[in-house]
């Protein structure tokens, strides 16, 4: 018997879905079956997004206080923190055409209402602000 669940921020790629449940990021097959936990923080996380090639998932986690962008391989392994902005408006929103994480933040702005989009390299290099906010 299947138990009903409350899944937040679902995102599809191929035959997989990533979502937030129990304050962690999960992945499950669309056709059913066992889901697996990608993060293990048991802290607020949001908006997991598959990379265009389906190899990684990016999301925002409050593991270190303010939300920061994290990345993990879909098939298992530790996550990597990609940003160090220390801003409560930080979120992962998707991916750029070049395979970088698209993230929003108000870091460095005079007001929290002014967020800018950034391209965040998956290799841990510095993010670059995009020309729109």
N, CA, C and O atoms as CSV, one atom per row, in Angstrom:
chain,resi,resn,atom,element,x,y,z
A,1,UNK,N,N,0.842,-1.176,0.000
A,1,UNK,CA,C,0.000,0.000,0.000
A,1,UNK,C,C,0.889,1.242,0.000
A,1,UNK,O,O,1.864,1.308,0.748
A,2,UNK,N,N,0.562,2.204,-0.819
A,2,UNK,CA,C,1.326,3.437,-0.918
A,2,UNK,C,C,0.819,4.450,0.096
A,2,UNK,O,O,-0.386,4.650,0.245
A,3,UNK,N,N,1.747,5.077,0.782
A,3,UNK,CA,C,1.399,6.118,1.747
A,3,UNK,C,C,1.418,7.473,1.053
A,3,UNK,O,O,2.335,7.742,0.277
A,4,UNK,N,N,0.433,8.340,1.308
A,4,UNK,CA,C,0.471,9.681,0.740
A,4,UNK,C,C,1.644,10.456,1.336
A,4,UNK,O,O,2.031,10.243,2.485
A,5,UNK,N,N,2.198,11.357,0.531
A,5,UNK,CA,C,3.356,12.137,0.968
A,5,UNK,C,C,3.158,13.596,0.614
A,5,UNK,O,O,2.371,13.940,-0.268
A,6,UNK,N,N,3.884,14.440,1.312
A,6,UNK,CA,C,3.898,15.862,1.006
A,6,UNK,C,C,5.279,16.184,0.464
A,6,UNK,O,O,6.251,16.235,1.218
A,7,UNK,N,N,5.369,16.398,-0.833
A,7,UNK,CA,C,6.634,16.649,-1.501
A,7,UNK,C,C,6.651,18.085,-2.001
A,7,UNK,O,O,5.716,18.526,-2.669
A,8,UNK,N,N,7.717,18.817,-1.677
A,8,UNK,CA,C,7.806,20.218,-2.086
A,8,UNK,C,C,8.882,20.415,-3.151
A,8,UNK,O,O,9.829,19.635,-3.246
A,9,UNK,N,N,8.723,21.456,-3.939
A,9,UNK,CA,C,9.679,21.880,-4.965
A,9,UNK,C,C,10.060,20.758,-5.940
A,9,UNK,O,O,11.251,20.561,-6.180
A,10,UNK,N,N,9.107,20.018,-6.509
A,10,UNK,CA,C,9.479,18.932,-7.420
A,10,UNK,C,C,10.118,19.456,-8.707
A,10,UNK,O,O,9.749,20.518,-9.209
A,11,UNK,N,N,11.074,18.700,-9.227
A,11,UNK,CA,C,11.722,19.023,-10.500
A,11,UNK,C,C,12.009,17.712,-11.226
A,11,UNK,O,O,12.553,16.779,-10.636
A,12,UNK,N,N,11.644,17.642,-12.497
A,12,UNK,CA,C,11.760,16.413,-13.278
A,12,UNK,C,C,12.961,16.444,-14.207
A,12,UNK,O,O,13.336,17.495,-14.727
A,13,UNK,N,N,13.556,15.277,-14.407
A,13,UNK,CA,C,14.573,15.083,-15.441
A,13,UNK,C,C,14.513,13.630,-15.880
A,13,UNK,O,O,14.770,12.724,-15.087
A,14,UNK,N,N,14.174,13.411,-17.138
A,14,UNK,CA,C,14.062,12.042,-17.634
A,14,UNK,C,C,13.054,11.252,-16.822
A,14,UNK,O,O,11.891,11.640,-16.712
A,15,UNK,N,N,13.500,10.146,-16.259
A,15,UNK,CA,C,12.597,9.295,-15.479
A,15,UNK,C,C,12.766,9.479,-13.977
A,15,UNK,O,O,12.371,8.616,-13.194
A,16,UNK,N,N,13.362,10.622,-13.567
A,16,UNK,CA,C,13.576,10.904,-12.143
A,16,UNK,C,C,12.888,12.195,-11.725
A,16,UNK,O,O,12.657,13.085,-12.544
A,17,UNK,N,N,12.568,12.285,-10.457
A,17,UNK,CA,C,12.056,13.511,-9.856
A,17,UNK,C,C,12.879,13.792,-8.603
A,17,UNK,O,O,13.153,12.884,-7.818
A,18,UNK,N,N,13.272,15.051,-8.416
A,18,UNK,CA,C,13.900,15.468,-7.169
A,18,UNK,C,C,12.902,16.350,-6.437
A,18,UNK,O,O,12.096,17.039,-7.063
A,19,UNK,N,N,12.956,16.328,-5.120
A,19,UNK,CA,C,11.978,17.056,-4.321
A,19,UNK,C,C,12.525,17.242,-2.914
A,19,UNK,O,O,13.562,16.684,-2.556
A,20,UNK,N,N,11.809,18.037,-2.120
A,20,UNK,CA,C,12.143,18.237,-0.707
A,20,UNK,C,C,11.086,17.536,0.132
A,20,UNK,O,O,9.887,17.699,-0.095
A,21,UNK,N,N,11.542,16.755,1.100
A,21,UNK,CA,C,10.678,16.113,2.095
A,21,UNK,C,C,11.507,15.931,3.360
A,21,UNK,O,O,12.703,15.651,3.285
A,22,UNK,N,N,10.887,16.085,4.500
A,22,UNK,CA,C,11.566,15.910,5.785
A,22,UNK,C,C,12.830,16.767,5.884
A,22,UNK,O,O,13.835,16.323,6.439
A,23,UNK,N,N,12.787,17.990,5.348
A,23,UNK,CA,C,13.911,18.932,5.386
A,23,UNK,C,C,15.175,18.399,4.723
A,23,UNK,O,O,16.278,18.731,5.155
A,24,UNK,N,N,15.038,17.586,3.691
A,24,UNK,CA,C,16.174,17.112,2.915
A,24,UNK,C,C,15.784,16.987,1.450
A,24,UNK,O,O,14.601,16.975,1.109
A,25,UNK,N,N,16.797,16.893,0.585
A,25,UNK,CA,C,16.603,16.697,-0.848
A,25,UNK,C,C,16.584,15.198,-1.129
A,25,UNK,O,O,17.419,14.446,-0.626
A,26,UNK,N,N,15.622,14.781,-1.938
A,26,UNK,CA,C,15.448,13.374,-2.296
A,26,UNK,C,C,15.358,13.245,-3.811
A,26,UNK,O,O,15.077,14.219,-4.510
A,27,UNK,N,N,15.599,12.031,-4.314
A,27,UNK,CA,C,15.381,11.682,-5.718
A,27,UNK,C,C,14.616,10.361,-5.740
A,27,UNK,O,O,14.856,9.472,-4.924
A,28,UNK,N,N,13.691,10.256,-6.693
A,28,UNK,CA,C,12.919,9.017,-6.829
A,28,UNK,C,C,12.621,8.765,-8.302
A,28,UNK,O,O,12.542,9.707,-9.091
A,29,UNK,N,N,12.455,7.501,-8.674
A,29,UNK,CA,C,12.013,7.187,-10.031
A,29,UNK,C,C,10.552,7.599,-10.213
A,29,UNK,O,O,9.733,7.409,-9.314
A,30,UNK,N,N,10.233,8.159,-11.370
A,30,UNK,CA,C,8.854,8.580,-11.633
A,30,UNK,C,C,7.885,7.407,-11.644
A,30,UNK,O,O,6.728,7.560,-11.254
A,31,UNK,N,N,8.334,6.257,-12.079
A,31,UNK,CA,C,7.436,5.106,-12.169
A,31,UNK,C,C,7.202,4.437,-10.826
A,31,UNK,O,O,6.481,3.442,-10.745
A,32,UNK,N,N,7.795,4.967,-9.784
A,32,UNK,CA,C,7.636,4.389,-8.456
A,32,UNK,C,C,8.897,3.659,-8.038
A,32,UNK,O,O,9.808,3.457,-8.841
A,33,UNK,N,N,8.938,3.277,-6.811
A,33,UNK,CA,C,10.122,2.602,-6.287
A,33,UNK,C,C,10.702,3.387,-5.128
A,33,UNK,O,O,10.111,4.358,-4.655
A,34,UNK,N,N,11.841,2.961,-4.688
A,34,UNK,CA,C,12.474,3.533,-3.507
A,34,UNK,C,C,13.157,4.868,-3.826
A,34,UNK,O,O,13.931,4.968,-4.777
A,35,UNK,N,N,12.859,5.885,-3.021
A,35,UNK,CA,C,13.523,7.187,-3.131
A,35,UNK,C,C,14.827,7.135,-2.342
A,35,UNK,O,O,14.965,6.352,-1.402
A,36,UNK,N,N,15.787,7.983,-2.739
A,36,UNK,CA,C,17.022,8.075,-1.961
A,36,UNK,C,C,17.291,9.520,-1.584
A,36,UNK,O,O,16.988,10.456,-2.324
A,37,UNK,N,N,17.868,9.659,-0.413
A,37,UNK,CA,C,18.157,10.968,0.162
A,37,UNK,C,C,19.477,11.487,-0.415
A,37,UNK,O,O,20.484,10.779,-0.411
A,38,UNK,N,N,19.463,12.722,-0.910
A,38,UNK,CA,C,20.663,13.344,-1.463
A,38,UNK,C,C,21.382,14.148,-0.385
A,38,UNK,O,O,22.609,14.115,-0.297
A,39,UNK,N,N,20.628,14.861,0.425
A,39,UNK,CA,C,21.210,15.603,1.550
A,39,UNK,C,C,20.813,14.885,2.839
A,39,UNK,O,O,19.848,14.122,2.871
A,40,UNK,N,N,21.559,15.140,3.872
A,40,UNK,CA,C,21.255,14.507,5.165
A,40,UNK,C,C,21.427,15.523,6.284
A,40,UNK,O,O,22.004,15.221,7.329
A,41,UNK,N,N,20.922,16.726,6.055
A,41,UNK,CA,C,21.100,17.813,7.021
A,41,UNK,C,C,19.963,17.910,8.023
A,41,UNK,O,O,20.156,18.365,9.150
A,42,UNK,N,N,18.771,17.477,7.606
A,42,UNK,CA,C,17.575,17.652,8.427
A,42,UNK,C,C,17.419,19.112,8.850
A,42,UNK,O,O,17.060,19.419,9.987
A,43,UNK,N,N,17.702,19.998,7.896
A,43,UNK,CA,C,17.558,21.448,8.055
A,43,UNK,C,C,16.852,21.974,6.809
A,43,UNK,O,O,16.858,21.308,5.774
A,44,UNK,N,N,16.247,23.152,6.889
A,44,UNK,CA,C,15.527,23.656,5.721
A,44,UNK,C,C,16.389,23.713,4.453
A,44,UNK,O,O,17.485,24.273,4.449
A,45,UNK,N,N,15.864,23.122,3.392
A,45,UNK,CA,C,16.465,23.151,2.060
A,45,UNK,C,C,15.375,23.577,1.080
A,45,UNK,O,O,14.187,23.473,1.387
A,46,UNK,N,N,15.777,24.056,-0.098
A,46,UNK,CA,C,14.758,24.479,-1.057
A,46,UNK,C,C,15.232,24.342,-2.491
A,46,UNK,O,O,16.428,24.346,-2.784
A,47,UNK,N,N,14.264,24.222,-3.361
A,47,UNK,CA,C,14.389,24.265,-4.811
A,47,UNK,C,C,15.499,23.399,-5.407
A,47,UNK,O,O,16.378,23.933,-6.083
A,48,UNK,N,N,15.492,22.099,-5.187
A,48,UNK,CA,C,16.484,21.269,-5.872
A,48,UNK,C,C,16.227,21.276,-7.377
A,48,UNK,O,O,15.081,21.228,-7.823
A,49,UNK,N,N,17.304,21.337,-8.145
A,49,UNK,CA,C,17.204,21.377,-9.600
A,49,UNK,C,C,18.252,20.464,-10.220
A,49,UNK,O,O,19.435,20.540,-9.891
A,50,UNK,N,N,17.792,19.593,-11.130
A,50,UNK,CA,C,18.710,18.732,-11.866
A,50,UNK,C,C,19.548,19.563,-12.828
A,50,UNK,O,O,19.073,20.555,-13.381
A,51,UNK,N,N,20.796,19.152,-13.023
A,51,UNK,CA,C,21.625,19.749,-14.067
A,51,UNK,C,C,21.070,19.315,-15.422
A,51,UNK,O,O,20.369,18.306,-15.503
A,52,UNK,N,N,21.372,20.061,-16.489
A,52,UNK,CA,C,20.848,19.692,-17.807
A,52,UNK,C,C,21.222,18.270,-18.243
A,52,UNK,O,O,20.455,17.621,-18.953
A,53,UNK,N,N,22.393,17.783,-17.823
A,53,UNK,CA,C,22.799,16.423,-18.184
A,53,UNK,C,C,22.264,15.369,-17.217
A,53,UNK,O,O,22.463,14.173,-17.432
A,54,UNK,N,N,21.586,15.804,-16.155
A,54,UNK,CA,C,21.000,14.886,-15.195
A,54,UNK,C,C,21.986,14.243,-14.240
A,54,UNK,O,O,21.620,13.322,-13.510
A,55,UNK,N,N,23.233,14.709,-14.227
A,55,UNK,CA,C,24.273,14.108,-13.386
A,55,UNK,C,C,24.331,14.679,-11.970
A,55,UNK,O,O,24.817,14.013,-11.056
A,56,UNK,N,N,23.840,15.901,-11.782
A,56,UNK,CA,C,23.932,16.579,-10.482
A,56,UNK,C,C,22.598,17.207,-10.093
A,56,UNK,O,O,21.712,17.406,-10.924
A,57,UNK,N,N,22.487,17.510,-8.814
A,57,UNK,CA,C,21.363,18.270,-8.285
A,57,UNK,C,C,21.941,19.430,-7.486
A,57,UNK,O,O,22.858,19.246,-6.685
A,58,UNK,N,N,21.401,20.628,-7.707
A,58,UNK,CA,C,21.787,21.813,-6.936
A,58,UNK,C,C,20.586,22.265,-6.128
A,58,UNK,O,O,19.447,22.108,-6.566
A,59,UNK,N,N,20.831,22.829,-4.942
A,59,UNK,CA,C,19.766,23.321,-4.074
A,59,UNK,C,C,20.353,24.320,-3.092
A,59,UNK,O,O,21.570,24.481,-3.012
A,60,UNK,N,N,19.485,24.989,-2.348
A,60,UNK,CA,C,19.924,25.889,-1.279
A,60,UNK,C,C,19.673,25.208,0.058
A,60,UNK,O,O,18.599,24.655,0.294
A,61,UNK,N,N,20.679,25.255,0.932
A,61,UNK,CA,C,20.587,24.638,2.254
A,61,UNK,C,C,20.986,25.645,3.318
A,61,UNK,O,O,21.854,26.491,3.100
A,62,UNK,N,N,20.342,25.541,4.471
A,62,UNK,CA,C,20.684,26.396,5.615
A,62,UNK,C,C,21.627,25.675,6.574
A,62,UNK,O,O,21.680,26.009,7.758
A,63,UNK,N,N,22.362,24.701,6.082
A,63,UNK,CA,C,23.291,23.904,6.892
A,63,UNK,C,C,24.241,24.781,7.714
A,63,UNK,O,O,24.546,24.460,8.863
A,64,UNK,N,N,24.701,25.870,7.134
A,64,UNK,CA,C,25.673,26.730,7.812
A,64,UNK,C,C,25.086,28.069,8.239
A,64,UNK,O,O,25.823,29.046,8.374
A,65,UNK,N,N,23.791,28.133,8.450
A,65,UNK,CA,C,23.132,29.378,8.863
A,65,UNK,C,C,22.280,29.920,7.740
A,65,UNK,O,O,21.178,29.427,7.498
A,66,UNK,N,N,22.783,30.942,7.042
A,66,UNK,CA,C,22.060,31.516,5.907
A,66,UNK,C,C,22.059,30.518,4.747
A,66,UNK,O,O,22.976,29.703,4.645
A,67,UNK,N,N,21.056,30.564,3.879
A,67,UNK,CA,C,21.026,29.641,2.746
A,67,UNK,C,C,22.257,29.811,1.851
A,67,UNK,O,O,22.690,30.929,1.574
A,68,UNK,N,N,22.802,28.695,1.413
A,68,UNK,CA,C,23.914,28.673,0.461
A,68,UNK,C,C,23.621,27.594,-0.572
A,68,UNK,O,O,22.865,26.661,-0.301
A,69,UNK,N,N,24.214,27.718,-1.750
A,69,UNK,CA,C,23.997,26.767,-2.832
A,69,UNK,C,C,24.906,25.550,-2.642
A,69,UNK,O,O,26.108,25.687,-2.411
A,70,UNK,N,N,24.315,24.366,-2.745
A,70,UNK,CA,C,25.038,23.099,-2.621
A,70,UNK,C,C,24.809,22.269,-3.878
A,70,UNK,O,O,23.835,22.470,-4.603
A,71,UNK,N,N,25.720,21.335,-4.123
A,71,UNK,CA,C,25.678,20.479,-5.304
A,71,UNK,C,C,26.040,19.059,-4.898
A,71,UNK,O,O,26.928,18.856,-4.070
A,72,UNK,N,N,25.355,18.073,-5.477
A,72,UNK,CA,C,25.683,16.666,-5.213
A,72,UNK,C,C,25.424,15.845,-6.468
A,72,UNK,O,O,24.560,16.196,-7.271
A,73,UNK,N,N,26.169,14.751,-6.642
A,73,UNK,CA,C,25.894,13.856,-7.763
A,73,UNK,C,C,24.594,13.088,-7.543
A,73,UNK,O,O,24.262,12.721,-6.416
A,74,UNK,N,N,23.877,12.855,-8.613
A,74,UNK,CA,C,22.599,12.144,-8.536
A,74,UNK,C,C,22.786,10.716,-8.041
A,74,UNK,O,O,21.949,10.201,-7.298
A,75,UNK,N,N,23.873,10.076,-8.445
A,75,UNK,CA,C,24.069,8.664,-8.101
A,75,UNK,C,C,24.718,8.445,-6.736
A,75,UNK,O,O,25.136,7.331,-6.420
A,76,UNK,N,N,24.803,9.489,-5.934
A,76,UNK,CA,C,25.327,9.354,-4.574
A,76,UNK,C,C,26.684,10.010,-4.408
A,76,UNK,O,O,27.414,10.216,-5.378
A,77,UNK,N,N,27.005,10.330,-3.193
A,77,UNK,CA,C,28.267,10.982,-2.885
A,77,UNK,C,C,28.022,12.236,-2.078
A,77,UNK,O,O,26.885,12.695,-1.967
A,78,UNK,N,N,29.083,12.797,-1.510
A,78,UNK,CA,C,28.920,13.970,-0.657
A,78,UNK,C,C,28.542,15.216,-1.454
A,78,UNK,O,O,28.854,15.335,-2.639
A,79,UNK,N,N,27.866,16.132,-0.780
A,79,UNK,CA,C,27.527,17.407,-1.409
A,79,UNK,C,C,28.685,18.385,-1.228
A,79,UNK,O,O,29.518,18.234,-0.334
A,80,UNK,N,N,28.713,19.384,-2.095
A,80,UNK,CA,C,29.724,20.431,-2.063
A,80,UNK,C,C,29.027,21.774,-1.932
A,80,UNK,O,O,28.074,22.056,-2.658
A,81,UNK,N,N,29.493,22.594,-1.018
A,81,UNK,CA,C,28.960,23.956,-0.898
A,81,UNK,C,C,29.633,24.818,-1.962
A,81,UNK,O,O,30.860,24.876,-2.035
A,82,UNK,N,N,28.823,25.493,-2.791
A,82,UNK,CA,C,29.351,26.298,-3.887
A,82,UNK,C,C,29.413,27.782,-3.584
A,82,UNK,O,O,30.218,28.489,-4.190
A,83,UNK,N,N,28.593,28.283,-2.670
A,83,UNK,CA,C,28.591,29.722,-2.375
A,83,UNK,C,C,28.902,29.972,-0.909
A,83,UNK,O,O,28.751,29.099,-0.054
A,84,UNK,N,N,29.338,31.188,-0.652
A,84,UNK,CA,C,29.649,31.640,0.710
A,84,UNK,C,C,29.172,33.086,0.849
A,84,UNK,O,O,29.931,33.964,1.259
A,85,UNK,N,N,27.910,33.319,0.504
A,85,UNK,CA,C,27.374,34.670,0.470
A,85,UNK,C,C,26.825,35.135,1.817
A,85,UNK,O,O,26.820,36.336,2.086
A,86,UNK,N,N,26.374,34.242,2.652
A,86,UNK,CA,C,25.840,34.631,3.957
A,86,UNK,C,C,24.631,35.543,3.867
A,86,UNK,O,O,24.500,36.488,4.644
A,87,UNK,N,N,23.744,35.259,2.915
A,87,UNK,CA,C,22.595,36.124,2.673
A,87,UNK,C,C,21.311,35.310,2.694
A,87,UNK,O,O,21.220,34.274,2.036
A,88,UNK,N,N,20.332,35.767,3.437
A,88,UNK,CA,C,19.091,35.002,3.603
A,88,UNK,C,C,18.240,34.926,2.336
A,88,UNK,O,O,17.287,34.148,2.289
A,89,UNK,N,N,18.557,35.705,1.319
A,89,UNK,CA,C,17.801,35.682,0.061
A,89,UNK,C,C,18.441,34.776,-1.000
A,89,UNK,O,O,18.001,34.776,-2.150
A,90,UNK,N,N,19.455,34.019,-0.636
A,90,UNK,CA,C,20.129,33.141,-1.592
A,90,UNK,C,C,19.250,31.941,-1.927
A,90,UNK,O,O,18.661,31.325,-1.038
A,91,UNK,N,N,19.167,31.615,-3.212
A,91,UNK,CA,C,18.426,30.427,-3.642
A,91,UNK,C,C,18.999,29.905,-4.951
A,91,UNK,O,O,19.524,30.672,-5.759
A,92,UNK,N,N,18.896,28.608,-5.153
A,92,UNK,CA,C,19.248,27.982,-6.429
A,92,UNK,C,C,17.984,27.977,-7.276
A,92,UNK,O,O,16.920,27.583,-6.799
A,93,UNK,N,N,18.089,28.413,-8.533
A,93,UNK,CA,C,16.895,28.526,-9.371
A,93,UNK,C,C,16.932,27.676,-10.622
A,93,UNK,O,O,15.898,27.483,-11.262
A,94,UNK,N,N,18.084,27.169,-10.985
A,94,UNK,CA,C,18.187,26.365,-12.198
A,94,UNK,C,C,19.621,26.306,-12.666
A,94,UNK,O,O,20.554,26.326,-11.863
A,95,UNK,N,N,19.787,26.232,-13.974
A,95,UNK,CA,C,21.107,26.076,-14.573
A,95,UNK,C,C,21.230,26.983,-15.787
A,95,UNK,O,O,20.239,27.268,-16.459
A,96,UNK,N,N,22.441,27.434,-16.065
A,96,UNK,CA,C,22.695,28.215,-17.271
A,96,UNK,C,C,22.941,27.258,-18.432
A,96,UNK,O,O,23.122,26.057,-18.230
A,97,UNK,N,N,22.948,27.793,-19.638
A,97,UNK,CA,C,23.233,26.982,-20.824
A,97,UNK,C,C,24.656,26.429,-20.793
A,97,UNK,O,O,24.945,25.425,-21.443
A,98,UNK,N,N,25.541,27.078,-20.045
A,98,UNK,CA,C,26.938,26.641,-19.938
A,98,UNK,C,C,27.169,25.629,-18.823
A,98,UNK,O,O,28.313,25.255,-18.566
A,99,UNK,N,N,26.106,25.176,-18.154
A,99,UNK,CA,C,26.246,24.171,-17.111
A,99,UNK,C,C,26.629,24.717,-15.753
A,99,UNK,O,O,27.146,23.980,-14.912
A,100,UNK,N,N,26.385,25.998,-15.524
A,100,UNK,CA,C,26.619,26.587,-14.208
A,100,UNK,C,C,25.287,26.687,-13.469
A,100,UNK,O,O,24.228,26.755,-14.093
A,101,UNK,N,N,25.345,26.696,-12.152
A,101,UNK,CA,C,24.122,26.828,-11.360
A,101,UNK,C,C,23.644,28.271,-11.438
A,101,UNK,O,O,24.433,29.197,-11.247
A,102,UNK,N,N,22.373,28.468,-11.716
A,102,UNK,CA,C,21.764,29.793,-11.700
A,102,UNK,C,C,21.247,30.040,-10.290
A,102,UNK,O,O,20.355,29.337,-9.816
A,103,UNK,N,N,21.809,31.041,-9.622
A,103,UNK,CA,C,21.438,31.331,-8.235
A,103,UNK,C,C,21.081,32.799,-8.095
A,103,UNK,O,O,21.594,33.649,-8.824
A,104,UNK,N,N,20.195,33.088,-7.149
A,104,UNK,CA,C,19.831,34.462,-6.818
A,104,UNK,C,C,20.345,34.787,-5.426
A,104,UNK,O,O,20.377,33.924,-4.549
A,105,UNK,N,N,20.749,36.039,-5.228
A,105,UNK,CA,C,21.144,36.499,-3.902
A,105,UNK,C,C,21.060,38.018,-3.847
A,105,UNK,O,O,21.130,38.698,-4.871
A,106,UNK,N,N,20.909,38.530,-2.643
A,106,UNK,CA,C,20.971,39.971,-2.404
A,106,UNK,C,C,22.306,40.330,-1.753
A,106,UNK,O,O,22.481,41.455,-1.285
A,107,UNK,N,N,23.240,39.394,-1.718
A,107,UNK,CA,C,24.551,39.634,-1.116
A,107,UNK,C,C,25.232,40.824,-1.784
A,107,UNK,O,O,25.270,40.920,-3.011
A,108,UNK,N,N,25.761,41.715,-0.980
A,108,UNK,CA,C,26.439,42.893,-1.494
A,108,UNK,C,C,25.516,44.019,-1.898
A,108,UNK,O,O,25.984,45.047,-2.386
A,109,UNK,N,N,24.222,43.857,-1.709
A,109,UNK,CA,C,23.254,44.892,-2.066
A,109,UNK,C,C,22.855,45.693,-0.831
A,109,UNK,O,O,22.907,45.188,0.290
A,110,UNK,N,N,22.463,46.920,-1.044
A,110,UNK,CA,C,22.053,47.785,0.065
A,110,UNK,C,C,20.712,47.354,0.651
A,110,UNK,O,O,20.406,47.667,1.801
A,111,UNK,N,N,19.922,46.645,-0.129
A,111,UNK,CA,C,18.593,46.237,0.310
A,111,UNK,C,C,18.361,44.764,-0.023
A,111,UNK,O,O,18.801,44.285,-1.068
A,112,UNK,N,N,17.669,44.044,0.870
A,112,UNK,CA,C,17.331,42.650,0.603
A,112,UNK,C,C,16.346,42.510,-0.548
A,112,UNK,O,O,16.188,41.419,-1.096
A,113,UNK,N,N,15.684,43.597,-0.921
A,113,UNK,CA,C,14.726,43.516,-2.018
A,113,UNK,C,C,15.415,43.542,-3.383
A,113,UNK,O,O,14.754,43.378,-4.408
A,114,UNK,N,N,16.722,43.743,-3.408
A,114,UNK,CA,C,17.467,43.788,-4.672
A,114,UNK,C,C,18.309,42.525,-4.835
A,114,UNK,O,O,19.443,42.447,-4.362
A,115,UNK,N,N,17.740,41.566,-5.498
A,115,UNK,CA,C,18.484,40.339,-5.760
A,115,UNK,C,C,19.043,40.372,-7.176
A,115,UNK,O,O,18.468,40.983,-8.076
A,116,UNK,N,N,20.164,39.708,-7.349
A,116,UNK,CA,C,20.788,39.578,-8.661
A,116,UNK,C,C,20.987,38.103,-8.974
A,116,UNK,O,O,21.207,37.285,-8.081
A,117,UNK,N,N,20.905,37.784,-10.245
A,117,UNK,CA,C,21.190,36.426,-10.700
A,117,UNK,C,C,22.695,36.264,-10.857
A,117,UNK,O,O,23.392,37.185,-11.282
A,118,UNK,N,N,23.183,35.083,-10.508
A,118,UNK,CA,C,24.602,34.753,-10.628
A,118,UNK,C,C,24.747,33.389,-11.289
A,118,UNK,O,O,23.908,32.507,-11.106
A,119,UNK,N,N,25.821,33.226,-12.060
A,119,UNK,CA,C,26.207,31.926,-12.603
A,119,UNK,C,C,27.295,31.382,-11.691
A,119,UNK,O,O,28.351,31.996,-11.540
A,120,UNK,N,N,27.035,30.228,-11.085
A,120,UNK,CA,C,27.950,29.643,-10.106
A,120,UNK,C,C,28.599,28.398,-10.722
A,120,UNK,O,O,27.906,27.417,-10.992
A,121,UNK,N,N,29.921,28.421,-10.949
A,121,UNK,CA,C,30.592,27.246,-11.521
A,121,UNK,C,C,30.524,26.048,-10.582
A,121,UNK,O,O,30.612,26.206,-9.364
A,122,UNK,N,N,30.369,24.862,-11.137
A,122,UNK,CA,C,30.278,23.659,-10.309
A,122,UNK,C,C,31.640,23.218,-9.784
A,122,UNK,O,O,31.710,22.355,-8.909
A,123,UNK,N,N,32.722,23.797,-10.303
A,123,UNK,CA,C,34.055,23.435,-9.822
A,123,UNK,C,C,34.478,24.247,-8.600
A,123,UNK,O,O,35.604,24.111,-8.123
A,124,UNK,N,N,33.578,25.089,-8.094
A,124,UNK,CA,C,33.885,25.878,-6.907
A,124,UNK,C,C,34.523,27.220,-7.197
A,124,UNK,O,O,34.895,27.936,-6.267
A,125,UNK,N,N,34.659,27.575,-8.453
A,125,UNK,CA,C,35.228,28.867,-8.819
A,125,UNK,C,C,34.296,30.008,-8.441
A,125,UNK,O,O,33.161,29.775,-8.023
A,126,UNK,N,N,34.773,31.248,-8.586
A,126,UNK,CA,C,33.949,32.394,-8.202
A,126,UNK,C,C,32.722,32.557,-9.104
A,126,UNK,O,O,32.790,32.352,-10.316
A,127,UNK,N,N,31.617,32.925,-8.490
A,127,UNK,CA,C,30.383,33.185,-9.231
A,127,UNK,C,C,30.513,34.512,-9.963
A,127,UNK,O,O,31.229,35.410,-9.520
A,128,UNK,N,N,29.817,34.625,-11.079
A,128,UNK,CA,C,29.798,35.911,-11.777
A,128,UNK,C,C,28.364,36.422,-11.825
A,128,UNK,O,O,27.417,35.687,-12.105
A,129,UNK,N,N,28.250,37.710,-11.540
A,129,UNK,CA,C,26.925,38.321,-11.562
A,129,UNK,C,C,26.469,38.471,-13.004
A,129,UNK,O,O,27.221,38.926,-13.867
A,130,UNK,N,N,25.233,38.082,-13.247
A,130,UNK,CA,C,24.653,38.195,-14.577
A,130,UNK,C,C,24.004,39.564,-14.726
A,130,UNK,O,O,23.703,40.205,-13.719
A,131,UNK,N,N,23.781,40.027,-15.942
A,131,UNK,CA,C,23.300,41.396,-16.148
A,131,UNK,C,C,21.809,41.594,-15.916
A,131,UNK,O,O,21.193,42.446,-16.557
A,132,UNK,N,N,21.231,40.834,-15.024
A,132,UNK,CA,C,19.823,41.037,-14.682
A,132,UNK,C,C,19.590,40.633,-13.245
A,132,UNK,O,O,20.293,39.790,-12.688
A,133,UNK,N,N,18.582,41.260,-12.660
A,133,UNK,CA,C,18.291,40.986,-11.261
A,133,UNK,C,C,16.824,41.013,-11.006
A,133,UNK,O,O,16.389,40.802,-9.874
